[in-house]
Amino acid sequence: MPSKTSSPAKPLRNTPARAVRTSKKIAAATGTAAPPTRRAQLAAKTRDRLLKIAIREFADKGFSGARVETIASRSKVNIRMIYHYFGGKEKLYVEVLEHVLGRLREAELAVTLDVEKIDPASGILQLYDFTEGHFARHPELLCLLSWENLNRARYMKQSRTIPAMSSPVLDKLRTLITRGEAAGTLRTGIDPLHLYVTLVSLAYFHKSNAYTLSRMFETEMLDDAWQAAHKHQAHELVNAFLQRDIVPADALRNAAIKA
C-alpha cells in the first residue's frame, strides 16, 4: 500500500490581524509597547480628519444643518467611514461636543496657579482671563454651545463623559473663595458655581453675540481695542463684586427673595 507523502506546509498569510497579534506577543514578552501598524496609523489619521471637519461643519450649521455627506466629502473619505468610526451622525455630533469640552477641561487643568498662595482676588481674575482667552482662541466652542442650547442639550444628554468633566476651575475658585473669606479680603457668602457662571458669562456673551450687537449699535465689537476695553471693564466688575466692604452676598440673595 503506497505511503502518503506529506505536502509542504503552506506559508502563513501575513494578515493585519495576525500582525497585531504578533506585535502584542512581542510586546508582552519584551515589556515594551508595540508600535502601531501602518494600517492603524492611517485609520487614526482618517478618524482625526473626520472629527476636525465635523467640528467645523457642526459649528457653522448646527446639528440639523450639517450633512454627513459634506463632512465625508471634505474629509476625502467614503461616507461609510463616518458610520464605521462613529456609528452615525448623532454619535459623531456627541463626540464633537465631548472633544471641544474636553479640550477646555484639559486647558483648565494646565492653568498654572498656586491657589494656596496667590491673592484670592488676583487668582479669580486670572481664572477669568483664562476663560476669556480660551473662548477667544476657540470660537467654534462658542458656536457649538449656542447650537446645543437651542437644542436644549438634547444631544449632550446622551454623553456620559461630559457630566464627569467636573470643572477644575470650579475647584480652584472654591479654594480661593475659602481663603479670601478666612482672611477677610473677600466678601462672605460667595457661591463658587454662581461665581463661575458669572465669569463665563462675562467672557462669553460679548463674543458669541458680537455680530448682532455690532450691527445693532454700529460698533465693531470684535475689534481688538473694543474687546480689550470690555475685558478691562469685566475686571472692574469682578473686583467690585469681590470686595468685602460691599453688602454680603447672603444679604443680597435674601433681599431678592423677599422682593
PLY file of the C-alpha trace (Angstrom):
ply
format ascii 1.0
element vertex 259
property float x
property float y
property float z
element edge 258
property int vertex1
property int vertex2
end_header
0.00 0.00 0.00
1.56 3.29 -1.06
2.52 5.52 1.77
1.12 9.04 1.95
3.60 11.78 1.42
3.04 14.94 3.38
2.71 18.05 1.27
4.87 21.05 2.18
3.30 23.35 4.75
1.62 26.42 3.31
3.22 29.72 4.33
1.23 31.69 6.86
-0.51 34.76 5.45
0.68 37.99 6.99
-2.78 39.42 7.64
-3.31 42.65 9.65
-4.96 40.67 12.44
-2.01 38.25 12.58
0.42 41.19 12.59
-1.42 42.78 15.51
-1.39 39.51 17.47
2.31 39.03 16.76
3.19 42.56 17.86
1.17 42.08 21.04
3.07 38.86 21.81
6.37 40.66 21.26
5.27 43.50 23.49
4.19 41.08 26.22
7.50 39.24 26.01
9.70 42.32 25.98
7.62 44.53 28.24
7.52 47.32 25.63
4.56 48.88 23.86
4.03 47.57 20.35
4.38 50.28 17.70
1.14 50.96 15.80
0.88 49.31 12.43
0.77 51.32 9.23
-2.92 50.50 8.87
-3.65 51.65 12.44
-1.79 54.91 11.83
-3.78 55.61 8.67
-7.05 54.78 10.45
-6.22 57.16 13.31
-5.38 59.97 10.87
-8.60 59.41 8.95
-10.65 59.48 12.13
-8.94 62.65 13.35
-9.51 64.32 9.99
-13.21 63.42 10.07
-13.53 64.81 13.60
-11.83 68.12 12.71
-14.03 68.63 9.65
-17.12 67.67 11.67
-16.28 70.29 14.32
-16.24 73.00 11.65
-19.39 71.75 9.96
-21.44 71.45 13.16
-20.12 74.78 14.47
-21.18 76.51 11.23
-24.55 74.84 10.71
-25.60 73.10 13.92
-26.77 69.51 14.13
-29.78 69.91 11.84
-27.98 71.89 9.15
-24.82 69.79 8.99
-24.68 66.94 6.46
-22.59 63.79 6.81
-22.16 63.79 3.02
-20.42 67.16 3.25
-18.22 66.02 6.15
-17.19 62.90 4.23
-16.55 64.86 1.03
-14.39 67.48 2.74
-12.53 64.73 4.57
-11.95 62.96 1.25
-13.34 59.64 2.51
-16.31 57.43 1.72
-19.39 58.31 3.78
-19.36 54.76 5.18
-16.26 55.69 7.16
-18.36 58.01 9.35
-20.59 55.11 10.32
-17.56 52.83 10.71
-15.67 55.16 13.07
-18.51 56.94 14.85
-21.73 54.98 14.31
-23.69 57.75 12.60
-24.42 61.46 12.63
-25.77 61.71 16.19
-22.85 59.85 17.72
-20.41 61.92 15.69
-22.04 65.12 16.94
-21.91 63.94 20.56
-18.23 63.12 20.16
-17.64 66.60 18.72
-19.21 68.11 21.86
-17.12 65.83 24.07
-13.98 66.78 22.18
-14.35 70.57 22.40
-15.41 70.49 26.05
-12.66 68.01 26.84
-10.16 70.39 25.28
-11.46 73.16 27.57
-11.08 70.93 30.62
-7.55 69.93 29.62
-6.64 73.60 29.29
-8.16 74.33 32.70
-6.05 71.60 34.25
-2.96 73.11 32.64
-3.53 76.52 34.27
-0.51 77.22 36.48
-1.96 78.97 39.50
-0.94 78.36 43.10
-4.36 78.77 44.70
-2.85 78.26 48.16
-0.54 81.29 47.94
-1.83 83.81 45.40
-4.00 86.73 46.49
-7.58 85.33 46.15
-8.97 88.26 44.15
-5.99 88.20 41.79
-6.36 84.45 41.36
-10.06 84.79 40.48
-9.24 87.44 37.88
-6.57 85.19 36.39
-9.15 82.40 36.06
-11.46 84.84 34.28
-8.61 85.80 31.94
-8.00 82.13 31.15
-11.68 81.52 30.30
-11.91 84.67 28.20
-8.72 83.75 26.35
-9.86 80.18 25.65
-13.13 81.43 24.14
-11.18 83.92 22.02
-8.91 81.15 20.68
-11.74 78.67 20.10
-14.75 80.41 18.53
-16.02 77.00 17.41
-16.73 76.20 21.06
-18.96 79.28 21.37
-20.87 78.28 18.24
-21.35 74.66 19.33
-22.56 75.69 22.78
-25.01 78.15 21.23
-26.39 75.50 18.88
-26.69 72.92 21.65
-28.52 75.41 23.87
-31.04 75.83 21.05
-31.35 72.03 21.12
-31.92 72.26 24.90
-28.92 69.95 25.38
-30.78 67.13 23.66
-27.61 65.52 22.36
-25.35 66.48 25.24
-27.66 64.44 27.48
-26.57 61.34 25.56
-22.99 61.76 26.75
-21.75 60.08 29.89
-18.38 61.78 29.55
-19.44 65.43 29.71
-21.10 65.34 33.18
-17.96 63.63 34.50
-15.85 66.59 33.38
-16.13 68.42 36.68
-14.61 71.81 36.14
-11.09 72.17 37.54
-11.68 75.94 37.54
-14.63 75.45 39.90
-12.37 73.63 42.37
-9.79 76.41 42.16
-12.48 79.05 42.73
-13.75 77.20 45.79
-10.26 77.21 47.33
-9.68 80.90 46.55
-13.07 81.91 47.99
-12.47 79.94 51.18
-9.05 81.55 51.66
-10.32 85.04 50.87
-13.24 84.79 53.28
-10.98 83.45 56.05
-8.50 86.32 55.51
-11.27 88.91 55.31
-10.24 90.07 51.82
-13.37 88.79 50.06
-17.00 89.36 50.92
-18.72 86.44 52.64
-21.24 84.06 51.17
-19.90 83.82 47.60
-21.15 80.67 45.90
-18.43 79.09 43.69
-20.83 77.88 41.00
-22.63 81.22 40.77
-19.28 82.98 40.51
-18.08 80.54 37.84
-21.22 81.12 35.75
-20.76 84.88 36.16
-17.15 84.71 34.96
-18.14 82.55 31.99
-20.97 84.98 31.14
-18.59 87.93 31.18
-16.19 86.01 28.94
-18.83 84.60 26.59
-21.69 86.93 25.70
-19.78 89.76 24.06
-18.07 87.22 21.79
-20.95 84.87 20.97
-23.31 87.79 20.19
-20.76 90.18 18.74
-22.09 90.06 15.18
-25.66 91.04 16.05
-24.63 93.56 18.72
-22.16 95.17 16.31
-24.93 95.76 13.76
-27.43 96.96 16.36
-25.07 99.54 17.86
-22.93 100.17 14.76
-19.80 99.31 16.70
-17.30 96.62 15.70
-17.29 94.60 18.91
-14.82 92.04 17.59
-12.26 94.81 17.16
-9.21 94.18 19.36
-9.48 97.56 21.08
-13.17 97.05 21.94
-12.52 93.54 23.26
-9.63 94.81 25.41
-11.77 97.63 26.83
-14.57 95.18 27.65
-12.10 92.86 29.37
-10.86 95.78 31.49
-14.45 96.59 32.48
-15.07 92.95 33.36
-12.08 93.11 35.72
-13.56 96.15 37.42
-16.96 94.45 37.78
-15.48 91.29 39.27
-13.23 93.27 41.61
-16.16 95.37 42.83
-18.22 92.25 43.48
-15.45 90.55 45.43
-14.67 93.41 47.80
-15.60 92.72 51.41
-16.96 96.23 52.09
-19.89 95.62 49.71
-23.16 94.18 51.02
-22.62 90.46 51.77
-23.87 88.08 49.10
-26.29 86.42 51.54
-27.98 89.75 52.25
-28.42 90.40 48.53
-29.95 86.95 48.00
-32.34 87.42 50.90
-33.39 90.81 49.60
-34.05 89.33 46.16
-36.16 86.52 47.63
-38.26 88.97 49.67
-38.82 91.14 46.61
0 1
1 2
2 3
3 4
4 5
5 6
6 7
7 8
8 9
9 10
10 11
11 12
12 13
13 14
14 15
15 16
16 17
17 18
18 19
19 20
20 21
21 22
22 23
23 24
24 25
25 26
26 27
27 28
28 29
29 30
30 31
31 32
32 33
33 34
34 35
35 36
36 37
37 38
38 39
39 40
40 41
41 42
42 43
43 44
44 45
45 46
46 47
47 48
48 49
49 50
50 51
51 52
52 53
53 54
54 55
55 56
56 57
57 58
58 59
59 60
60 61
61 62
62 63
63 64
64 65
65 66
66 67
67 68
68 69
69 70
70 71
71 72
72 73
73 74
74 75
75 76
76 77
77 78
78 79
79 80
80 81
81 82
82 83
83 84
84 85
85 86
86 87
87 88
88 89
89 90
90 91
91 92
92 93
93 94
94 95
95 96
96 97
97 98
98 99
99 100
100 101
101 102
102 103
103 104
104 105
105 106
106 107
107 108
108 109
109 110
110 111
111 112
112 113
113 114
114 115
115 116
116 117
117 118
118 119
119 120
120 121
121 122
122 123
123 124
124 125
125 126
126 127
127 128
128 129
129 130
130 131
131 132
132 133
133 134
134 135
135 136
136 137
137 138
138 139
139 140
140 141
141 142
142 143
143 144
144 145
145 146
146 147
147 148
148 149
149 150
150 151
151 152
152 153
153 154
154 155
155 156
156 157
157 158
158 159
159 160
160 161
161 162
162 163
163 164
164 165
165 166
166 167
167 168
168 169
169 170
170 171
171 172
172 173
173 174
174 175
175 176
176 177
177 178
178 179
179 180
180 181
181 182
182 183
183 184
184 185
185 186
186 187
187 188
188 189
189 190
190 191
191 192
192 193
193 194
194 195
195 196
196 197
197 198
198 199
199 200
200 201
201 202
202 203
203 204
204 205
205 206
206 207
207 208
208 209
209 210
210 211
211 212
212 213
213 214
214 215
215 216
216 217
217 218
218 219
219 220
220 221
221 222
222 223
223 224
224 225
225 226
226 227
227 228
228 229
229 230
230 231
231 232
232 233
233 234
234 235
235 236
236 237
237 238
238 239
239 240
240 241
241 242
242 243
243 244
244 245
245 246
246 247
247 248
248 249
249 250
250 251
251 252
252 253
253 254
254 255
255 256
256 257
257 258
